[in-house]
Amino acid sequence: MCLAIPSKIIEINNLMAMVDVMGARRQVSLMLLPEKVEVGDFVLVHAGFAIQKVRKEVARDSLDLLNEMVRRLEGEDGEGPNPERQDPPNRSGT
């Protein structure tokens, strides 16, 4: 399964952009985008490439959902995995 993360463009230099996602910054390529983007726009980033421009509201909703998933996996107190979460069975036979 692949997951594209919504990221905010904070700087553009030719076909490269610096993006910010949840405080983490990284360089991504803009060469696969079918449309023009500007600083402040949100894009979906996968494997180092911005692959699609998304509306700010859609990006925020997606990031809120990702944050909620992390909170649930860590448990409400942030002290580790939620004891009610069951890990998938070990399919390697060990």
MMTF fields as JSON, N, C-alpha, C and O atoms, coordinates in Angstrom:
{
  "mmtfVersion": "1.0.0",
  "mmtfProducer": "UNKNOWN",
  "numBonds": 375,
  "numAtoms": 376,
  "numGroups": 94,
  "numChains": 1,
  "numModels": 1,
  "chainsPerModel": [1],
  "groupsPerChain": [94],
  "chainIdList": ["A"],
  "bondAtomList": [4, 2, 8, 6, 12, 10, 16, 14, 20, 18, 24, 22, 28, 26, 32, 30, 36, 34, 40, 38, 44, 42, 48, 46, 52, 50, 56, 54, 60, 58, 64, 62, 68, 66, 72, 70, 76, 74, 80, 78, 84, 82, 88, 86, 92, 90, 96, 94, 100, 98, 104, 102, 108, 106, 112, 110, 116, 114, 120, 118, 124, 122, 128, 126, 132, 130, 136, 134, 140, 138, 144, 142, 148, 146, 152, 150, 156, 154, 160, 158, 164, 162, 168, 166, 172, 170, 176, 174, 180, 178, 184, 182, 188, 186, 192, 190, 196, 194, 200, 198, 204, 202, 208, 206, 212, 210, 216, 214, 220, 218, 224, 222, 228, 226, 232, 230, 236, 234, 240, 238, 244, 242, 248, 246, 252, 250, 256, 254, 260, 258, 264, 262, 268, 266, 272, 270, 276, 274, 280, 278, 284, 282, 288, 286, 292, 290, 296, 294, 300, 298, 304, 302, 308, 306, 312, 310, 316, 314, 320, 318, 324, 322, 328, 326, 332, 330, 336, 334, 340, 338, 344, 342, 348, 346, 352, 350, 356, 354, 360, 358, 364, 362, 368, 366, 372, 370],
  "bondOrderList": [1, 1, 1, 1, 1, 1, 1, 1, 1, 1, 1, 1, 1, 1, 1, 1, 1, 1, 1, 1, 1, 1, 1, 1, 1, 1, 1, 1, 1, 1, 1, 1, 1, 1, 1, 1, 1, 1, 1, 1, 1, 1, 1, 1, 1, 1, 1, 1, 1, 1, 1, 1, 1, 1, 1, 1, 1, 1, 1, 1, 1, 1, 1, 1, 1, 1, 1, 1, 1, 1, 1, 1, 1, 1, 1, 1, 1, 1, 1, 1, 1, 1, 1, 1, 1, 1, 1, 1, 1, 1, 1, 1, 1],
  "groupList": [{"groupName": "MET", "atomNameList": ["N", "CA", "C", "O"], "elementList": ["N", "C", "C", "O"], "formalChargeList": [0, 0, 0, 0], "bondAtomList": [1, 0, 2, 1, 3, 2], "bondOrderList": [1, 1, 2], "singleLetterCode": "M", "chemCompType": "L-PEPTIDE LINKING"}, {"groupName": "CYS", "atomNameList": ["N", "CA", "C", "O"], "elementList": ["N", "C", "C", "O"], "formalChargeList": [0, 0, 0, 0], "bondAtomList": [1, 0, 2, 1, 3, 2], "bondOrderList": [1, 1, 2], "singleLetterCode": "C", "chemCompType": "L-PEPTIDE LINKING"}, {"groupName": "LEU", "atomNameList": ["N", "CA", "C", "O"], "elementList": ["N", "C", "C", "O"], "formalChargeList": [0, 0, 0, 0], "bondAtomList": [1, 0, 2, 1, 3, 2], "bondOrderList": [1, 1, 2], "singleLetterCode": "L", "chemCompType": "L-PEPTIDE LINKING"}, {"groupName": "ALA", "atomNameList": ["N", "CA", "C", "O"], "elementList": ["N", "C", "C", "O"], "formalChargeList": [0, 0, 0, 0], "bondAtomList": [1, 0, 2, 1, 3, 2], "bondOrderList": [1, 1, 2], "singleLetterCode": "A", "chemCompType": "L-PEPTIDE LINKING"}, {"groupName": "ILE", "atomNameList": ["N", "CA", "C", "O"], "elementList": ["N", "C", "C", "O"], "formalChargeList": [0, 0, 0, 0], "bondAtomList": [1, 0, 2, 1, 3, 2], "bondOrderList": [1, 1, 2], "singleLetterCode": "I", "chemCompType": "L-PEPTIDE LINKING"}, {"groupName": "PRO", "atomNameList": ["N", "CA", "C", "O"], "elementList": ["N", "C", "C", "O"], "formalChargeList": [0, 0, 0, 0], "bondAtomList": [1, 0, 2, 1, 3, 2], "bondOrderList": [1, 1, 2], "singleLetterCode": "P", "chemCompType": "L-PEPTIDE LINKING"}, {"groupName": "SER", "atomNameList": ["N", "CA", "C", "O"], "elementList": ["N", "C", "C", "O"], "formalChargeList": [0, 0, 0, 0], "bondAtomList": [1, 0, 2, 1, 3, 2], "bondOrderList": [1, 1, 2], "singleLetterCode": "S", "chemCompType": "L-PEPTIDE LINKING"}, {"groupName": "LYS", "atomNameList": ["N", "CA", "C", "O"], "elementList": ["N", "C", "C", "O"], "formalChargeList": [0, 0, 0, 0], "bondAtomList": [1, 0, 2, 1, 3, 2], "bondOrderList": [1, 1, 2], "singleLetterCode": "K", "chemCompType": "L-PEPTIDE LINKING"}, {"groupName": "GLU", "atomNameList": ["N", "CA", "C", "O"], "elementList": ["N", "C", "C", "O"], "formalChargeList": [0, 0, 0, 0], "bondAtomList": [1, 0, 2, 1, 3, 2], "bondOrderList": [1, 1, 2], "singleLetterCode": "E", "chemCompType": "L-PEPTIDE LINKING"}, {"groupName": "ASN", "atomNameList": ["N", "CA", "C", "O"], "elementList": ["N", "C", "C", "O"], "formalChargeList": [0, 0, 0, 0], "bondAtomList": [1, 0, 2, 1, 3, 2], "bondOrderList": [1, 1, 2], "singleLetterCode": "N", "chemCompType": "L-PEPTIDE LINKING"}, {"groupName": "VAL", "atomNameList": ["N", "CA", "C", "O"], "elementList": ["N", "C", "C", "O"], "formalChargeList": [0, 0, 0, 0], "bondAtomList": [1, 0, 2, 1, 3, 2], "bondOrderList": [1, 1, 2], "singleLetterCode": "V", "chemCompType": "L-PEPTIDE LINKING"}, {"groupName": "ASP", "atomNameList": ["N", "CA", "C", "O"], "elementList": ["N", "C", "C", "O"], "formalChargeList": [0, 0, 0, 0], "bondAtomList": [1, 0, 2, 1, 3, 2], "bondOrderList": [1, 1, 2], "singleLetterCode": "D", "chemCompType": "L-PEPTIDE LINKING"}, {"groupName": "GLY", "atomNameList": ["N", "CA", "C", "O"], "elementList": ["N", "C", "C", "O"], "formalChargeList": [0, 0, 0, 0], "bondAtomList": [1, 0, 2, 1, 3, 2], "bondOrderList": [1, 1, 2], "singleLetterCode": "G", "chemCompType": "PEPTIDE LINKING"}, {"groupName": "ARG", "atomNameList": ["N", "CA", "C", "O"], "elementList": ["N", "C", "C", "O"], "formalChargeList": [0, 0, 0, 0], "bondAtomList": [1, 0, 2, 1, 3, 2], "bondOrderList": [1, 1, 2], "singleLetterCode": "R", "chemCompType": "L-PEPTIDE LINKING"}, {"groupName": "GLN", "atomNameList": ["N", "CA", "C", "O"], "elementList": ["N", "C", "C", "O"], "formalChargeList": [0, 0, 0, 0], "bondAtomList": [1, 0, 2, 1, 3, 2], "bondOrderList": [1, 1, 2], "singleLetterCode": "Q", "chemCompType": "L-PEPTIDE LINKING"}, {"groupName": "PHE", "atomNameList": ["N", "CA", "C", "O"], "elementList": ["N", "C", "C", "O"], "formalChargeList": [0, 0, 0, 0], "bondAtomList": [1, 0, 2, 1, 3, 2], "bondOrderList": [1, 1, 2], "singleLetterCode": "F", "chemCompType": "L-PEPTIDE LINKING"}, {"groupName": "HIS", "atomNameList": ["N", "CA", "C", "O"], "elementList": ["N", "C", "C", "O"], "formalChargeList": [0, 0, 0, 0], "bondAtomList": [1, 0, 2, 1, 3, 2], "bondOrderList": [1, 1, 2], "singleLetterCode": "H", "chemCompType": "L-PEPTIDE LINKING"}, {"groupName": "THR", "atomNameList": ["N", "CA", "C", "O"], "elementList": ["N", "C", "C", "O"], "formalChargeList": [0, 0, 0, 0], "bondAtomList": [1, 0, 2, 1, 3, 2], "bondOrderList": [1, 1, 2], "singleLetterCode": "T", "chemCompType": "L-PEPTIDE LINKING"}],
  "groupTypeList": [0, 1, 2, 3, 4, 5, 6, 7, 4, 4, 8, 4, 9, 9, 2, 0, 3, 0, 10, 11, 10, 0, 12, 3, 13, 13, 14, 10, 6, 2, 0, 2, 2, 5, 8, 7, 10, 8, 10, 12, 11, 15, 10, 2, 10, 16, 3, 12, 15, 3, 4, 14, 7, 10, 13, 7, 8, 10, 3, 13, 11, 6, 2, 11, 2, 2, 9, 8, 0, 10, 13, 13, 2, 8, 12, 8, 11, 12, 8, 12, 5, 9, 5, 8, 13, 14, 11, 5, 5, 9, 13, 6, 12, 17],
  "groupIdList": [1, 2, 3, 4, 5, 6, 7, 8, 9, 10, 11, 12, 13, 14, 15, 16, 17, 18, 19, 20, 21, 22, 23, 24, 25, 26, 27, 28, 29, 30, 31, 32, 33, 34, 35, 36, 37, 38, 39, 40, 41, 42, 43, 44, 45, 46, 47, 48, 49, 50, 51, 52, 53, 54, 55, 56, 57, 58, 59, 60, 61, 62, 63, 64, 65, 66, 67, 68, 69, 70, 71, 72, 73, 74, 75, 76, 77, 78, 79, 80, 81, 82, 83, 84, 85, 86, 87, 88, 89, 90, 91, 92, 93, 94],
  "secStructList": [7, 7, 7, 7, 3, 3, 3, 3, 3, 3, 3, 3, 3, 6, 6, 3, 3, 3, 3, 3, 3, 6, 6, 3, 3, 3, 3, 3, 3, 7, 6, 6, 7, 1, 1, 7, 7, 7, 6, 6, 7, 3, 3, 3, 3, 3, 6, 6, 3, 3, 3, 3, 3, 3, 7, 2, 2, 2, 2, 2, 2, 2, 2, 2, 2, 2, 2, 2, 2, 2, 2, 2, 2, 2, 7, 6, 6, 1, 1, 1, 1, 7, 6, 6, 7, 7, 7, 7, 7, 7, 6, 6, 7, 7],
  "xCoordList": [0.836, 0.0, 0.887, 1.924, 0.488, 1.215, 0.398, -0.832, 1.098, 0.439, 1.075, 2.276, 0.293, 0.773, 0.373, -0.788, 1.342, 1.125, 0.917, 1.731, -0.152, -0.334, 0.763, 1.032, 1.38, 2.48, 2.299, 1.824, 2.688, 2.553, 3.851, 4.932, 3.742, 4.912, 5.323, 4.519, 6.603, 7.082, 8.148, 8.494, 8.663, 9.657, 9.71, 9.596, 9.882, 9.995, 11.26, 11.547, 12.014, 13.216, 13.234, 13.645, 12.787, 12.656, 11.694, 10.528, 12.143, 11.262, 11.403, 10.997, 11.974, 12.099, 11.377, 11.301, 10.857, 10.17, 10.566, 10.822, 10.611, 10.741, 9.318, 8.546, 8.972, 7.633, 7.726, 8.754, 6.629, 6.534, 5.333, 4.231, 5.567, 4.466, 4.662, 5.617, 3.735, 3.772, 5.109, 5.597, 5.699, 6.954, 8.21, 9.301, 8.085, 9.235, 9.336, 8.343, 10.547, 10.764, 11.623, 12.533, 11.31, 12.104, 11.947, 10.988, 12.906, 12.875, 12.086, 12.243, 11.245, 10.497, 10.544, 10.707, 10.399, 10.362, 8.941, 7.969, 8.845, 7.548, 7.322, 6.294, 8.262, 8.201, 7.042, 6.739, 6.385, 5.253, 3.894, 2.867, 3.896, 2.62, 2.039, 2.757, 0.751, 0.123, -0.278, -0.664, -0.188, -0.597, 0.43, 1.248, 0.366, 1.274, 0.898, -0.283, 1.919, 1.687, 2.472, 3.416, 2.062, 2.699, 2.987, 2.438, 3.862, 4.123, 2.79, 1.994, 2.565, 1.305, 0.34, -0.575, 0.528, -0.323, 0.026, 1.135, -0.938, -0.718, -0.648, -1.393, 0.262, 0.416, 0.508, 0.907, 0.131, 0.357, 1.757, 2.141, 2.526, 3.909, 4.035, 3.591, 4.651, 4.919, 6.285, 6.564, 7.13, 8.451, 9.28, 9.983, 9.192, 9.996, 9.439, 10.099, 8.241, 7.61, 6.264, 5.474, 6.008, 4.666, 3.861, 4.24, 2.75, 2.018, 0.654, 0.052, 0.162, -1.152, -1.327, -0.964, -1.88, -2.254, -3.586, -4.479, -3.721, -4.976, -5.428, -4.616, -6.727, -7.282, -6.839, -6.648, -6.682, -6.232, -7.121, -6.617, -8.438, -9.368, -9.168, -9.235, -8.924, -8.691, -7.382, -7.312, -6.351, -5.066, -5.217, -4.718, -5.899, -6.088, -6.883, -6.537, -7.927, -8.717, -7.855, -7.941, -7.032, -6.166, -5.132, -4.883, -4.525, -3.532, -4.182, -3.583, -5.4, -6.12, -6.373, -6.219, -6.756, -6.99, -5.709, -5.723, -4.598, -3.313, -2.924, -2.456, -3.109, -2.803, -3.666, -3.179, -4.929, -5.833, -5.385, -5.429, -4.962, -4.471, -3.245, -3.138, -2.327, -1.131, -1.516, -0.995, -2.419, -2.873, -3.465, -3.198, -4.263, -4.883, -3.855, -3.956, -2.868, -1.832, -0.948, -0.509, -0.685, 0.163, -0.605, 0.007, -1.909, -2.713, -2.956, -2.164, -4.001, -4.391, -3.352, -3.225, -2.597, -1.63, -0.26, 0.649, -0.094, 1.187, 2.252, 3.431, 1.852, 2.808, 3.081, 3.697, 2.642, 2.905, 1.645, 0.623, 1.705, 0.56, -0.677, -0.599, -1.81, -3.081, -3.263, -3.201, -3.488, -3.604, -4.797, -4.814, -5.79, -6.949, -6.694, -7.455, -5.601, -5.273, -4.653, -3.721, -5.158, -4.595, -3.689, -4.084, -2.472, -1.546, -1.969, -2.545, -1.688, -2.043, -1.26, -0.15, -1.819, -1.1, 0.195, 0.297, 1.174, 2.462, 2.262, 1.984, 2.398, 2.142, 3.397, 3.344, 4.537, 5.78, 5.905, 6.783, 5.01, 5.041, 5.953, 6.187, 6.48, 7.338, 6.652, 7.223],
  "yCoordList": [-1.166, 0.0, 1.236, 1.262, 2.244, 3.509, 4.576, 4.535, 5.524, 6.622, 7.924, 8.123, 8.803, 10.117, 11.098, 11.153, 11.865, 12.772, 14.2, 14.692, 14.885, 16.28, 17.15, 17.055, 17.981, 18.826, 20.237, 20.424, 21.239, 22.631, 23.119, 22.948, 23.719, 24.256, 25.553, 26.473, 25.613, 26.817, 27.55, 28.694, 26.875, 27.51, 26.746, 25.52, 27.461, 26.837, 27.349, 28.546, 26.408, 26.729, 25.854, 24.694, 26.413, 25.674, 24.512, 24.732, 23.296, 22.13, 21.411, 20.256, 22.091, 21.539, 22.46, 23.671, 21.874, 22.666, 22.165, 20.978, 23.089, 22.722, 22.657, 23.603, 21.539, 21.378, 21.14, 20.709, 21.431, 21.225, 20.325, 20.573, 19.286, 18.43, 18.128, 17.461, 18.636, 18.44, 18.876, 18.249, 19.933, 20.453, 19.879, 20.409, 18.821, 18.227, 18.846, 18.957, 19.247, 19.862, 18.964, 18.29, 18.969, 18.184, 18.729, 19.437, 18.386, 18.775, 17.729, 16.528, 18.195, 17.288, 17.83, 19.029, 16.925, 17.306, 17.682, 17.065, 18.717, 19.153, 18.672, 18.986, 17.922, 17.593, 16.687, 16.599, 16.015, 15.146, 15.833, 15.256, 17.073, 17.771, 18.206, 18.756, 17.966, 18.392, 19.868, 20.398, 20.532, 21.934, 22.759, 22.223, 24.063, 24.991, 25.116, 25.136, 25.2, 25.409, 26.634, 27.073, 27.167, 28.336, 28.085, 27.165, 28.921, 28.861, 29.022, 29.905, 28.16, 28.168, 27.089, 26.739, 26.547, 25.455, 24.158, 23.991, 23.251, 21.912, 20.92, 21.017, 19.962, 18.902, 17.568, 17.496, 16.509, 15.16, 14.757, 14.902, 14.246, 13.853, 12.355, 11.798, 11.719, 10.283, 10.025, 10.434, 9.346, 8.924, 10.091, 9.946, 11.244, 12.388, 13.235, 14.168, 12.927, 13.675, 14.226, 13.523, 15.487, 16.032, 15.476, 15.649, 14.809, 14.124, 14.745, 14.459, 15.6, 16.204, 17.402, 17.35, 18.469, 19.623, 19.311, 18.737, 19.691, 19.454, 20.739, 21.596, 20.855, 22.015, 22.002, 20.94, 23.181, 23.331, 22.538, 21.89, 22.587, 21.887, 20.376, 19.7, 19.852, 18.413, 18.015, 16.98, 18.841, 18.563, 18.552, 17.649, 19.546, 19.63, 18.435, 17.873, 18.042, 16.876, 15.61, 14.801, 15.439, 14.257, 14.249, 13.207, 15.412, 15.491, 15.264, 14.634, 15.773, 15.517, 14.026, 13.498, 13.349, 11.908, 11.148, 10.235, 11.522, 10.878, 11.095, 10.164, 12.304, 12.587, 11.747, 11.25, 11.59, 10.769, 9.307, 8.645, 8.811, 7.427, 7.247, 6.249, 8.204, 8.129, 8.151, 7.363, 9.043, 9.107, 7.783, 7.324, 7.172, 5.891, 4.773, 3.921, 4.772, 3.743, 3.911, 2.921, 5.14, 5.411, 5.337, 5.256, 5.361, 5.417, 6.867, 7.734, 7.137, 8.512, 9.245, 10.463, 8.541, 9.217, 9.345, 9.921, 8.815, 8.908, 7.994, 8.135, 7.052, 6.179, 4.875, 3.967, 4.776, 3.555, 3.033, 3.718, 1.817, 1.252, 1.145, 0.929, 1.302, 1.15, -0.321, -1.165, -0.659, -2.074, -2.769, -3.997, -2.023, -2.629, -2.974, -3.726, -2.412, -2.698, -4.079, -4.399, -4.883, -6.212, -6.202, -5.759, -6.687, -6.787, -7.924, -8.908, -7.797, -8.891, -10.147, -10.06, -11.309, -12.55, -12.635, -12.105, -13.316, -13.528, -14.573, -15.733, -14.181, -15.081, -15.8, -16.59, -15.524, -16.169, -17.582, -18.344, -17.922, -19.272, -19.385, -20.487, -18.258, -18.319, -17.719, -17.682],
  "zCoordList": [0.0, 0.0, 0.0, 0.663, -0.73, -0.789, -0.087, -0.075, 0.492, 1.166, 0.719, 0.903, 0.141, -0.261, 0.838, 1.245, 1.306, 2.424, 1.928, 1.146, 2.358, 1.972, 2.594, 3.792, 1.79, 2.241, 1.695, 0.575, 2.508, 2.111, 1.469, 2.034, 0.305, -0.381, 0.31, 0.458, 0.737, 1.402, 0.58, 0.874, -0.451, -1.324, -2.641, -2.656, -3.737, -5.062, -5.736, -5.733, -6.316, -7.063, -8.311, -8.259, -9.432, -10.694, -10.516, -10.187, -10.723, -10.602, -9.26, -9.127, -8.272, -6.928, -5.95, -6.157, -4.898, -3.879, -2.5, -2.3, -1.559, -0.149, 0.377, 0.22, 1.002, 1.556, 3.052, 3.575, 3.717, 5.159, 5.419, 4.929, 6.192, 6.622, 8.103, 8.502, 8.902, 10.354, 10.956, 11.897, 10.428, 10.954, 10.324, 10.539, 9.558, 8.866, 7.481, 6.763, 7.118, 5.803, 4.946, 5.429, 3.64, 2.698, 1.296, 0.986, 0.455, -0.95, -1.724, -1.505, -2.621, -3.498, -4.921, -5.146, -5.861, -7.27, -7.669, -7.234, -8.513, -9.036, -10.467, -11.067, -11.015, -12.44, -12.84, -14.03, -11.913, -12.264, -12.143, -12.498, -11.64, -11.475, -12.813, -13.648, -13.026, -14.277, -14.287, -15.329, -13.134, -13.058, -12.285, -11.538, -12.48, -11.818, -10.346, -9.997, -9.48, -8.057, -7.593, -8.249, -6.459, -5.882, -4.413, -3.807, -3.843, -2.412, -1.676, -1.997, -0.692, 0.058, -0.379, 0.368, -1.596, -2.068, -1.345, -0.838, -1.309, -0.765, -1.908, -2.883, -1.774, -2.768, -2.05, -0.888, -2.762, -2.258, -2.666, -3.826, -1.703, -1.956, -1.757, -0.753, -2.741, -2.668, -3.275, -4.403, -2.522, -2.994, -3.54, -4.54, -2.878, -3.274, -4.4, -4.856, -4.852, -5.942, -5.495, -4.865, -5.824, -5.678, -6.851, -8.009, -6.542, -7.611, -7.908, -8.943, -6.997, -7.223, -6.305, -5.13, -6.838, -6.018, -5.346, -5.969, -4.068, -3.349, -2.672, -2.324, -2.494, -1.804, -0.338, 0.253, 0.231, 1.61, 2.572, 3.489, 2.365, 3.257, 3.199, 4.226, 2.016, 1.85, 2.537, 3.201, 2.374, 3.01, 4.525, 5.196, 5.06, 6.521, 7.041, 8.08, 6.346, 6.764, 6.762, 7.685, 5.737, 5.646, 6.766, 7.372, 7.046, 8.119, 9.487, 10.358, 9.68, 10.931, 11.108, 12.21, 10.045, 10.11, 10.439, 11.264, 9.795, 10.101, 11.554, 12.21, 12.067, 13.471, 14.41, 15.426, 14.078, 14.894, 14.893, 15.93, 13.757, 13.685, 14.579, 15.292, 14.543, 15.381, 16.858, 17.646, 17.235, 18.637, 19.087, 20.197, 18.234, 18.613, 18.725, 19.608, 17.835, 17.905, 19.131, 19.716, 19.525, 20.676, 21.985, 23.051, 21.932, 23.138, 23.49, 23.12, 24.173, 24.475, 25.302, 25.173, 26.155, 27.005, 26.355, 26.951, 25.134, 24.452, 25.028, 24.7, 25.888, 26.564, 25.828, 26.385, 24.617, 23.866, 23.22, 23.204, 22.681, 21.963, 22.837, 24.047, 22.194, 22.865, 23.209, 22.315, 24.49, 24.866, 24.23, 24.15, 23.778, 23.133, 21.674, 21.064, 21.105, 19.711, 19.617, 20.355, 18.727, 18.536, 17.331, 16.252, 17.508, 16.391, 15.479, 15.941, 14.186, 13.275, 13.614, 14.139, 13.323, 13.626, 12.819, 11.713, 13.404, 12.749, 11.662, 11.965, 10.408, 9.287, 8.81, 7.868, 9.466, 9.039, 9.586, 9.181, 10.514, 11.07, 12.268, 12.764, 12.749, 13.937, 15.122, 16.212]
}
